């Protein structure tokens, strides 16, 4: 059974993103940051519906991850793929939707639905909402593809995507019958999903100060690494820097290792050597734990020893 979710979409958000070609991921955010979105599994479709009187579905994307995050983190991860031209504009919109006085220093927590391979239909391809859609719906509504309305939406999406196949390369056009589709994670989703999988704690020190925590690639993306969760670790910024430079590494048995080169090159590093041999914090989610393949790559290709 595959589900769809139709979320109410701000017209400014839709217009801004639909004009930007080649977007690989978007953050469909909501100003309230109290309740985490749980209506879909990763790989199901999240669709966009404009506010009344435009009662149409105008696009969508593959749902990958949901989070509650400070506005600043959402901006750092997604930038203009939040549907705004700047962090200031995004904060202004959050305040307006919350009906709160705007404070440029504020960093409110917002709800984030992270979508991969987004698509936006031109007006002639907009899909009328199903008959069961009620004017009183504020956030959105779920549909089941085992039911007529849900299957009708699925088929309507496929027809439109198939017609655009020559001008798009998104794997989403290969959906066929209703089924889960593994989303290709982008950099922004990778950053937030890794942060969440480690419960916002540095894998080495347990540090919880979010602004100084980075989602690090174990195998560098520029050298064949992926944005998959098992190629990531959450590290304090200084440790991330040393990890990327090869002065420290993580072993396949889950321990932190500091190489001799740190001392040789800088005649320093006492605080890091105190962490040598420490067991790393592991995500509860098994498929988010560092893969042995990625760790071996770092030890063999990046670690200076």
Sine and cosine of phi, psi and omega as CSV:
sin_phi,cos_phi,sin_psi,cos_psi,sin_omega,cos_omega
0.00,0.00,0.80,-0.59,0.00,-1.00
-0.90,-0.43,0.69,-0.72,0.00,-1.00
-0.95,-0.31,0.37,-0.93,0.16,-0.99
-0.84,-0.54,0.48,-0.88,0.13,-0.99
-0.77,-0.64,0.76,-0.65,0.04,-1.00
-0.97,-0.25,0.92,-0.39,-0.04,-1.00
-0.97,-0.23,0.62,-0.79,0.05,-1.00
-0.93,0.37,0.77,-0.64,-0.15,-0.99
-0.88,-0.47,0.74,-0.68,0.09,-1.00
-0.94,0.35,0.70,-0.71,-0.05,-1.00
-0.90,0.43,-0.61,0.79,0.03,-1.00
-0.88,0.47,-0.65,0.76,0.02,-1.00
-0.89,0.46,-0.74,0.68,-0.01,-1.00
-0.90,0.45,-0.74,0.67,-0.04,-1.00
-0.87,0.49,-0.68,0.73,-0.05,-1.00
-0.89,0.45,-0.73,0.69,-0.07,-1.00
-0.97,0.23,-0.55,0.84,-0.03,-1.00
-0.93,0.37,-0.31,0.95,0.02,-1.00
-1.00,0.02,-0.06,1.00,-0.07,-1.00
-0.96,-0.29,0.97,-0.23,-0.04,-1.00
-0.95,0.31,0.46,-0.89,0.13,-0.99
0.98,0.20,0.28,0.96,0.02,-1.00
-0.94,0.33,0.75,-0.66,-0.04,-1.00
-0.99,-0.17,-0.31,0.95,-0.02,-1.00
-0.36,-0.93,0.45,-0.90,0.05,-1.00
-0.64,-0.77,0.40,-0.92,0.14,-0.99
-0.96,-0.28,0.95,-0.33,0.11,-0.99
-1.00,0.04,0.99,-0.13,-0.13,-0.99
-0.97,-0.24,0.39,-0.92,0.10,-1.00
-0.81,-0.59,0.57,-0.82,-0.12,-0.99
-0.91,0.41,-0.47,0.88,0.02,-1.00
-0.99,0.17,0.80,-0.60,-0.03,-1.00
-0.92,-0.40,0.61,0.79,-0.06,-1.00
-0.98,-0.22,-0.52,0.86,-0.11,-0.99
-0.85,-0.53,0.81,-0.59,0.01,-1.00
-0.98,0.20,0.67,-0.74,0.00,-1.00
-0.93,0.35,0.79,-0.61,-0.05,-1.00
-0.73,-0.68,0.26,0.97,-0.13,-0.99
-0.98,0.20,-0.31,0.95,-0.06,-1.00
-0.79,-0.62,0.41,-0.91,0.21,-0.98
-1.00,-0.05,0.37,-0.93,0.10,-0.99
-0.85,0.53,0.76,-0.65,0.00,-1.00
0.98,-0.20,-0.09,1.00,0.08,-1.00
-1.00,-0.07,0.22,-0.98,-0.12,-0.99
-1.00,-0.04,0.74,-0.67,0.14,-0.99
-0.94,-0.35,0.83,-0.56,-0.08,-1.00
-0.93,-0.37,0.43,-0.90,-0.05,-1.00
-0.96,-0.26,0.79,-0.62,0.11,-0.99
-0.86,-0.51,0.76,-0.65,0.04,-1.00
-0.96,0.29,0.40,-0.92,0.07,-1.00
-0.92,0.39,0.47,-0.88,0.07,-1.00
-0.84,0.55,0.61,-0.79,0.23,0.97
-1.00,0.04,0.05,1.00,0.02,-1.00
-1.00,0.08,0.98,0.19,-0.09,-1.00
-1.00,0.07,0.92,0.40,-0.05,-1.00
-0.70,-0.71,0.48,-0.88,0.18,-0.98
-1.00,-0.02,0.81,-0.58,-0.22,-0.97
-0.88,-0.47,0.08,1.00,0.01,-1.00
0.30,-0.95,-0.25,-0.97,0.00,-1.00
0.10,-0.99,-0.25,-0.97,0.01,-1.00
-0.16,-0.99,0.15,-0.99,0.03,-1.00
-1.00,0.06,0.86,-0.51,-0.01,-1.00
-0.93,0.36,0.75,-0.66,-0.03,-1.00
-0.88,-0.47,-0.65,0.76,-0.14,-0.99
-0.27,-0.96,0.51,-0.86,0.10,-1.00
-0.84,-0.54,0.58,-0.82,-0.05,-1.00
-0.46,-0.89,0.31,-0.95,0.23,-0.97
-0.92,-0.39,0.86,-0.51,-0.15,-0.99
-0.59,-0.81,0.48,-0.88,0.14,-0.99
-0.87,0.50,0.54,-0.84,0.01,-1.00
-0.82,0.57,-0.63,0.78,-0.03,-1.00
-0.89,0.46,-0.64,0.77,0.02,-1.00
-0.93,0.38,-0.66,0.75,0.05,-1.00
-0.87,0.50,-0.63,0.77,0.01,-1.00
-0.94,0.34,-0.70,0.72,0.01,-1.00
-0.87,0.49,-0.59,0.81,-0.05,-1.00
-0.98,0.19,-0.62,0.78,-0.16,-0.99
-0.89,-0.46,-0.32,0.95,0.01,-1.00
0.81,0.59,-0.74,-0.67,-0.06,-1.00
-0.93,0.36,-0.20,0.98,0.09,-1.00
-0.96,0.27,0.06,1.00,0.24,-0.97
-0.99,0.13,-0.06,1.00,-0.01,-1.00
0.99,0.12,0.38,0.92,0.02,-1.00
-0.67,-0.75,0.40,-0.92,-0.06,-1.00
-1.00,0.08,-0.25,0.97,-0.03,-1.00
-0.35,-0.94,0.29,-0.96,0.08,-1.00
-0.89,0.45,-0.61,0.79,0.02,-1.00
-0.88,0.48,-0.72,0.69,0.02,-1.00
-0.89,0.45,-0.63,0.78,0.02,-1.00
-0.90,0.44,-0.69,0.72,0.02,-1.00
-0.90,0.43,-0.60,0.80,0.05,-1.00
-0.88,0.47,-0.67,0.75,0.00,-1.00
-0.92,0.39,-0.65,0.76,0.04,-1.00
-0.86,0.52,-0.72,0.69,0.00,-1.00
-0.89,0.45,-0.64,0.77,-0.01,-1.00
-0.91,0.41,-0.71,0.71,0.00,-1.00
-0.92,0.40,-0.51,0.86,0.04,-1.00
-0.99,0.12,-0.14,0.99,-0.05,-1.00
0.85,0.53,0.73,0.68,0.02,-1.00
-0.88,-0.48,0.45,-0.90,0.10,-0.99
-0.87,0.49,0.65,-0.76,-0.03,-1.00
-0.98,0.21,0.79,-0.61,0.08,-1.00
-0.81,-0.58,0.94,-0.34,-0.07,-1.00
-0.89,0.46,-0.27,0.96,0.01,-1.00
-1.00,0.03,-0.23,0.97,-0.06,-1.00
-0.94,0.34,0.50,-0.87,0.03,-1.00
-0.69,-0.73,0.92,0.38,-0.11,-0.99
-0.92,0.39,0.49,-0.87,0.10,-0.99
-0.98,0.20,0.70,-0.71,-0.01,-1.00
-0.80,-0.60,0.32,-0.95,0.09,-1.00
-1.00,0.06,0.73,-0.68,-0.05,-1.00
-0.85,-0.52,0.81,-0.58,0.16,-0.99
-0.93,-0.37,0.92,-0.38,-0.15,-0.99
-0.99,-0.12,0.85,-0.52,-0.16,-0.99
-0.86,-0.51,0.67,-0.74,0.02,-1.00
-0.96,-0.28,0.37,-0.93,0.01,-1.00
0.71,0.71,0.82,0.57,-0.03,-1.00
-0.93,0.38,0.42,-0.91,0.05,-1.00
-0.67,-0.75,0.53,-0.85,-0.04,-1.00
-0.73,-0.68,0.82,-0.58,-0.05,-1.00
-1.00,0.01,0.59,-0.81,0.17,-0.99
-0.94,0.35,0.36,-0.93,-0.09,-1.00
-0.78,0.62,-0.58,0.82,-0.03,-1.00
-0.93,0.36,-0.25,0.97,0.01,-1.00
-0.96,-0.28,0.08,1.00,0.01,-1.00
-0.87,0.49,0.58,-0.82,-0.08,-1.00
-0.96,-0.28,0.83,-0.55,0.06,-1.00
-0.86,0.50,0.57,-0.82,0.00,-1.00
-0.92,0.39,0.46,-0.89,0.04,-1.00
-0.86,0.50,0.39,-0.92,-0.05,-1.00
-0.87,0.49,-0.48,0.88,-0.04,-1.00
-0.97,0.22,-0.09,1.00,-0.01,-1.00
-0.92,0.39,0.82,-0.58,-0.05,-1.00
-0.98,-0.19,0.63,-0.77,0.02,-1.00
-0.86,0.51,-0.37,0.93,-0.04,-1.00
-0.98,0.19,-0.14,0.99,-0.02,-1.00
-0.92,0.39,0.77,-0.63,-0.07,-1.00
-0.96,-0.28,-0.71,0.71,-0.09,-1.00
-0.99,-0.12,-0.75,0.66,-0.02,-1.00
0.32,-0.95,-0.07,-1.00,-0.05,-1.00
-0.51,-0.86,0.60,-0.80,0.03,-1.00
-1.00,-0.07,0.47,-0.88,0.04,-1.00
-0.71,-0.70,0.54,-0.84,-0.01,-1.00
-0.96,-0.29,0.78,-0.63,-0.02,-1.00
-0.95,0.32,-0.13,0.99,0.13,-0.99
-0.98,0.18,-0.21,0.98,0.01,-1.00
-0.97,-0.22,0.41,-0.91,-0.09,-1.00
-0.84,0.55,-0.70,0.71,-0.04,-1.00
-0.92,0.40,-0.67,0.74,0.01,-1.00
-0.91,0.42,-0.68,0.74,0.02,-1.00
-0.92,0.39,-0.58,0.81,0.05,-1.00
-0.89,0.47,-0.66,0.75,0.05,-1.00
-0.90,0.44,-0.72,0.69,0.01,-1.00
-0.83,0.56,-0.75,0.66,-0.03,-1.00
-0.90,0.43,-0.63,0.77,0.01,-1.00
-0.89,0.45,-0.63,0.78,0.05,-1.00
-0.90,0.43,-0.71,0.71,-0.03,-1.00
-0.89,0.46,-0.65,0.76,0.01,-1.00
-0.87,0.50,-0.71,0.71,-0.04,-1.00
-0.94,0.34,-0.63,0.78,0.02,-1.00
-0.93,0.36,-0.61,0.79,0.03,-1.00
-0.89,0.45,-0.61,0.80,0.01,-1.00
-0.92,0.39,-0.41,0.91,-0.02,-1.00
-0.99,-0.14,0.10,0.99,-0.15,-0.99
-0.86,0.51,-0.55,0.83,-0.02,-1.00
-0.94,0.35,-0.39,0.92,-0.04,-1.00
-0.95,-0.30,0.06,1.00,0.03,-1.00
-0.72,-0.69,0.43,-0.90,0.03,-1.00
-0.89,-0.45,0.20,0.98,-0.06,-1.00
-0.91,0.40,0.68,-0.74,0.05,-1.00
-0.91,0.42,-0.27,0.96,-0.05,-1.00
-0.87,0.49,-0.41,0.91,-0.01,-1.00
-0.95,0.31,-0.10,1.00,-0.01,-1.00
-0.99,-0.12,0.24,0.97,-0.11,-0.99
-0.83,0.56,-0.78,0.63,-0.08,-1.00
0.89,0.45,-0.67,-0.74,0.03,-1.00
-0.88,0.48,0.42,-0.91,-0.02,-1.00
-0.84,0.54,0.83,-0.56,0.04,-1.00
-0.30,-0.95,0.31,-0.95,0.08,-1.00
-0.94,0.34,0.61,-0.79,0.05,-1.00
-0.84,-0.55,0.85,-0.52,-0.02,-1.00
-0.91,0.42,0.89,-0.45,-0.01,-1.00
-0.95,0.32,0.62,-0.78,0.14,-0.99
-0.99,0.12,0.95,-0.32,-0.08,-1.00
-0.93,0.38,0.68,-0.74,0.13,-0.99
-1.00,-0.05,0.04,-1.00,-0.05,-1.00
-0.88,0.48,-0.66,0.75,-0.04,-1.00
-0.91,0.41,-0.73,0.69,0.03,-1.00
-0.90,0.44,-0.65,0.76,0.06,-1.00
-0.83,0.56,-0.72,0.69,-0.06,-1.00
-0.88,0.47,-0.74,0.67,-0.06,-1.00
-0.96,0.27,-0.63,0.78,-0.02,-1.00
-0.92,0.39,-0.64,0.77,0.07,-1.00
-0.91,0.42,-0.68,0.73,0.04,-1.00
-0.84,0.54,-0.70,0.71,0.00,-1.00
-0.94,0.35,-0.62,0.78,-0.06,-1.00
-0.90,0.43,-0.47,0.88,0.06,-1.00
-1.00,-0.06,0.19,0.98,0.01,-1.00
0.80,0.59,0.57,0.82,0.08,-1.00
0.87,0.50,0.67,0.74,0.05,-1.00
-0.77,-0.64,0.69,-0.73,0.10,-0.99
-0.86,0.50,0.74,-0.68,-0.04,-1.00
-0.89,0.45,-0.39,0.92,-0.04,-1.00
-1.00,-0.10,-0.77,0.64,-0.16,-0.99
-0.98,-0.22,-0.30,0.95,-0.11,-0.99
0.98,0.18,0.11,0.99,0.01,-1.00
-0.83,0.56,0.70,-0.72,-0.06,-1.00
-0.91,-0.42,0.12,0.99,0.00,-1.00
-0.97,0.24,0.98,-0.20,-0.21,-0.98
-0.84,0.54,-0.65,0.76,-0.05,-1.00
-0.89,0.46,-0.28,0.96,0.00,-1.00
-0.93,-0.36,0.40,0.92,0.06,-1.00
-0.92,-0.39,0.71,-0.71,-0.03,-1.00
-0.85,-0.53,0.61,-0.79,0.18,-0.98
-0.99,0.11,0.96,-0.28,-0.08,-1.00
-1.00,-0.09,0.65,-0.76,0.17,-0.98
-0.99,0.17,0.73,-0.68,0.07,-1.00
-0.96,0.27,-0.83,0.56,0.18,-0.98
-1.00,-0.08,0.85,-0.52,-0.09,-1.00
-0.81,0.58,0.68,-0.73,0.00,-1.00
-0.88,0.48,-0.58,0.82,-0.01,-1.00
-0.95,0.33,-0.18,0.98,-0.02,-1.00
-0.86,-0.51,0.57,0.82,0.10,-0.99
0.99,-0.12,0.00,1.00,0.05,-1.00
-0.97,0.26,0.26,-0.97,-0.04,-1.00
-0.89,-0.45,0.10,-1.00,0.12,-0.99
-1.00,-0.05,0.31,0.95,0.04,-1.00
-0.94,0.34,0.50,-0.87,-0.07,-1.00
-0.87,0.50,-0.57,0.82,-0.04,-1.00
-0.97,0.23,0.08,1.00,0.16,-0.99
-0.95,-0.32,0.35,0.94,-0.05,-1.00
-0.74,-0.67,0.43,-0.90,0.17,-0.99
-0.61,-0.79,0.53,-0.85,0.07,-1.00
-1.00,-0.05,0.87,-0.49,-0.09,-1.00
-0.77,-0.64,0.54,-0.84,0.17,-0.99
-0.87,0.49,0.53,-0.85,-0.18,-0.98
-0.84,0.54,-0.63,0.77,-0.01,-1.00
-0.93,0.36,-0.62,0.78,0.03,-1.00
-0.93,0.36,-0.60,0.80,0.07,-1.00
-0.86,0.52,-0.70,0.72,0.00,-1.00
-0.88,0.47,-0.71,0.70,0.01,-1.00
-0.91,0.41,-0.58,0.82,0.03,-1.00
-0.90,0.44,-0.72,0.69,0.00,-1.00
-0.91,0.42,-0.54,0.84,-0.01,-1.00
-0.99,0.11,-0.19,0.98,0.07,-1.00
1.00,-0.02,0.17,0.99,0.03,-1.00
-0.98,0.19,-0.37,0.93,0.06,-1.00
-0.72,-0.70,0.31,-0.95,0.04,-1.00
-0.48,-0.88,0.02,-1.00,0.09,-1.00
-0.83,-0.56,0.72,-0.69,-0.05,-1.00
-1.00,0.05,0.30,-0.95,-0.02,-1.00
-0.94,0.35,-0.28,0.96,0.08,-1.00
-1.00,-0.08,0.25,0.97,0.18,-0.98
0.99,0.14,0.58,0.81,0.03,-1.00
-0.82,-0.57,0.40,-0.91,-0.01,-1.00
-1.00,0.00,0.74,-0.67,-0.04,-1.00
-0.81,-0.59,0.75,-0.67,0.04,-1.00
-0.93,-0.36,0.80,-0.60,-0.06,-1.00
-0.99,0.12,0.30,-0.95,0.01,-1.00
-0.92,0.39,-0.41,0.91,-0.06,-1.00
-0.89,0.45,-0.45,0.89,0.02,-1.00
-0.87,0.49,-0.71,0.70,0.03,-1.00
-0.94,0.35,-0.68,0.73,-0.04,-1.00
-0.90,0.44,-0.64,0.77,-0.08,-1.00
-0.99,0.15,-0.50,0.86,-0.15,-0.99
-0.80,-0.59,-0.04,1.00,-0.03,-1.00
0.75,0.66,0.69,0.73,-0.09,-1.00
-0.35,-0.94,-0.18,-0.98,0.07,-1.00
0.96,-0.27,0.31,0.95,-0.06,-1.00
-0.82,0.58,-0.69,0.73,-0.05,-1.00
-0.89,0.45,-0.52,0.85,0.00,-1.00
-0.98,0.20,-0.62,0.78,0.03,-1.00
-0.90,0.43,-0.44,0.90,0.07,-1.00
-0.91,0.41,-0.37,0.93,0.01,-1.00
-1.00,-0.04,-0.13,0.99,-0.06,-1.00
-0.85,0.53,0.75,-0.66,0.02,-1.00
1.00,0.08,-0.06,1.00,-0.02,-1.00
-0.93,0.36,0.62,-0.78,0.03,-1.00
-0.96,0.29,0.71,-0.71,-0.03,-1.00
-0.98,0.19,0.56,-0.83,0.15,-0.99
-0.93,0.36,0.72,-0.69,-0.01,-1.00
-0.92,-0.39,0.62,-0.78,0.08,-1.00
-0.89,0.46,0.53,-0.85,0.09,-1.00
-0.92,0.39,-0.58,0.81,0.01,-1.00
-0.95,0.32,0.89,-0.45,-0.14,-0.99
-0.87,0.49,-0.68,0.73,-0.06,-1.00
-0.97,0.26,-0.01,1.00,0.08,-1.00
-0.99,-0.14,-0.10,1.00,0.00,-1.00
-0.97,0.26,0.57,-0.82,-0.04,-1.00
-0.82,0.58,0.72,-0.69,0.01,-1.00
-0.98,0.20,0.54,-0.84,0.03,-1.00
-0.88,0.48,-0.59,0.81,-0.01,-1.00
-0.89,0.46,-0.70,0.71,0.00,-1.00
-0.92,0.39,-0.67,0.74,0.00,-1.00
-0.90,0.44,-0.66,0.75,0.03,-1.00
-0.90,0.43,-0.61,0.79,0.04,-1.00
-0.87,0.49,-0.71,0.70,-0.02,-1.00
-0.90,0.44,-0.67,0.74,-0.01,-1.00
-0.91,0.42,-0.59,0.80,-0.09,-1.00
-1.00,0.02,-0.40,0.92,-0.13,-0.99
-0.87,-0.48,-0.24,0.97,-0.06,-1.00
-0.81,-0.59,-0.62,0.78,-0.08,-1.00
-0.91,0.41,0.76,-0.65,-0.07,-1.00
-1.00,0.08,-0.25,0.97,0.00,-1.00
0.99,0.14,0.00,0.00,0.00,0.00
